[in-house]
Amino acid sequence: MASVVPMKDKKLMNVKIGELPKWIMMWDFTPKGIGGAFQRGYYRYYNKYVNVKKGSVAGVFMVLAAYVLFNYCRSYKELKHELRRKYHLLGVEGTLCIPDHDLCPAPLNPFLS
């Protein structure tokens, strides 16, 4: 006969879809519980990637990649507009081109202006 595991001790992969809301509601959503969850996650990551006998830089690169991705997602709105604006101000051979200024070369097709 299979052993009965309490709902609180089940891992996500062992929880059935019907039990999922009940399993989520058993979590501790107090500040102390959320802090404990972050602490467990940190120690799990540290012991798996950093505190090993034959370590590599993979753990550090994972944190760095997550940091870069987070900052890119955070500033995507500004970067999107800057990307479109980047080539607008470049004239011939990459020189700065300010519209209606002497540095801007005349358009090649006079019907476009």
C-alpha positions in Angstrom: 0.0 0.0 0.0 1.3 3.5 -0.9 2.4 5.7 1.9 0.2 8.8 2.5 2.2 12.0 2.2 0.7 15.1 3.8 -0.3 17.8 1.4 2.1 20.3 2.9 5.1 18.0 2.2 4.3 17.2 -1.4 6.4 18.6 -4.1 4.9 20.4 -7.1 5.5 17.5 -9.5 3.5 15.2 -7.1 0.5 17.4 -6.7 -2.5 16.6 -8.9 -4.3 19.4 -10.7 -7.4 19.2 -8.6 -5.2 19.5 -5.4 -3.3 22.5 -6.7 -5.4 25.3 -5.2 -5.5 23.6 -1.8 -1.7 23.0 -2.0 -1.0 26.7 -2.9 -3.3 27.9 0.0 -1.2 25.9 2.4 1.8 28.2 1.8 2.8 30.8 4.4 2.1 34.2 2.8 3.3 36.2 5.9 6.4 38.3 5.5 8.3 35.7 7.6 7.1 32.9 5.4 8.0 34.7 2.2 11.4 35.5 3.6 11.9 31.9 4.5 11.0 30.8 1.0 13.6 33.2 -0.5 16.2 31.9 2.1 15.5 28.3 1.1 15.8 29.2 -2.5 19.1 31.0 -1.9 20.6 28.1 0.1 19.4 25.6 -2.5 21.1 27.6 -5.3 24.2 28.2 -3.3 24.6 24.5 -2.4 23.9 23.4 -5.9 26.1 25.8 -7.9 28.5 27.6 -5.6 29.4 25.5 -2.7 30.6 22.4 -4.6 34.0 20.5 -4.7 34.6 21.0 -8.4 32.9 24.3 -9.0 32.9 26.4 -12.1 31.7 29.9 -13.0 28.3 28.6 -14.1 26.6 29.7 -11.0 28.0 33.2 -11.2 27.2 33.5 -14.9 23.6 32.4 -14.2 23.2 35.2 -11.6 24.8 37.7 -14.1 22.5 36.5 -16.9 19.4 36.9 -14.7 20.6 40.4 -13.7 21.1 41.4 -17.3 17.8 40.0 -18.4 16.0 41.7 -15.5 17.5 45.1 -16.3 16.7 44.7 -20.0 13.1 43.8 -19.3 12.9 46.8 -16.9 14.2 49.3 -19.4 12.7 47.8 -22.6 10.3 50.6 -23.2 13.1 53.2 -23.3 15.4 51.0 -25.3 12.7 50.3 -27.9 12.3 54.0 -28.7 16.1 54.6 -28.7 16.6 51.8 -31.2 14.2 53.4 -33.6 15.8 56.8 -33.0 19.4 55.6 -33.4 19.6 55.7 -37.2 17.4 58.8 -37.6 20.2 61.2 -36.6 22.9 59.5 -38.7 23.8 61.1 -42.0 26.3 60.0 -44.7 29.0 57.6 -43.4 27.7 57.7 -39.8 28.1 61.5 -39.2 25.6 63.2 -37.0 22.7 64.6 -39.0 20.5 67.2 -37.4 17.4 68.0 -39.5 17.4 71.4 -41.1 21.0 72.0 -40.4 24.1 72.5 -42.6 25.6 69.1 -41.6 22.6 67.3 -43.1 23.2 66.3 -46.7 20.5 67.0 -49.3 18.3 64.0 -50.0 19.3 62.0 -53.1 15.7 62.2 -54.5 14.4 65.8 -54.5 10.8 64.5 -54.7 11.1 63.0 -51.3 11.6 66.3 -49.4 
